[in-house]
């Protein structure tokens, strides 16, 4: 879900740059290399803060409540700021 949202904002090329990302999740060493850029960007943008233990849990399925919070943060930050991202209907 994080990947889909960040790709929609145009971060795909940046997120896929190898070896330049670091994030502060407690389980950062378990995040697959292909997802590290997305995890680090999501943390830096304030979209994902991790669970109560500070873990990102890259391999765990997202719960509905987590998805709702992620979407709320995404919309709160970006809604209405870029007509290309959120076209008028």
N, C-alpha and C positions, 0 to 999 in steps of 0.2 A: 504494500500500500504506500509506503514512504517513497519507493522508487517511482510509482505511477504519479504521485503528486509532484515530486520534484521534476520529473520529466515534463509534466504539463507546464511547469514554470520555466522551462528551457535550461535546466541545470544538467542535462544528461552528459554533455561533452565535458563539463567540469568534473562531475561526479565520477567519471570513468578515467580520469587522469591517475595513473598508477603511482603509488608510493609517496604521495604528498599529504595524505590525511592522517590526522590523529584525533581521537575522541576520548572523552573521559568516562565512558561507561565502565562499570566494574568488570564486565565480561567482554571488553574490547578485543581481547586476544582470541575470542571464539567467533568474531564476526568474519564471514568469508571475505577474501580480498575484493571480490567483485561487488560487494555491498558496503565496504568500508567508506567510500566516498559519500554514498547516500546517507549512511548513519551519521557521519561527521557533519555533513551539511544540515541534516535534520536537527541535530543538536545545536549547531551554531545559529540556526534560524529560529530556534525556540519551538519547533514543531514537535519534537520528541524529547522528553526529559528522562526517560527510563522508569523502571518500576520502583517500588519502595526501597529496594536494595541497590538501586543505581544500575541495574542491568538493562541492556537493550533487548536481549533475547531474540536474536536474529532468526533462529530456526523455529520459534514458537508461533503458532497461528495468532493473528490479532483477534482480540475479543471485540464484541460489538461496542462496548463502552470505550475501549481504547480507540477504535475507529472513529467514534463520534467525537472524542476529544481532539484527535488529530485533524479531522475535518473542520471542527470549530476553530482551532488555532490557524489552520490554513486559510479559511474564509475571513477570519478576523484580521489577518495580516494582509491579505491580497485582494479581497473583494472590492471591486470598484476602482482599483488603482490602475488597472491595465485593461483596456477595452478588448484587447486581443485575447486575454486570458478569460475574462468574464464578459462576453458580448451581451449587449442589451437584447432582451427578448421581446 
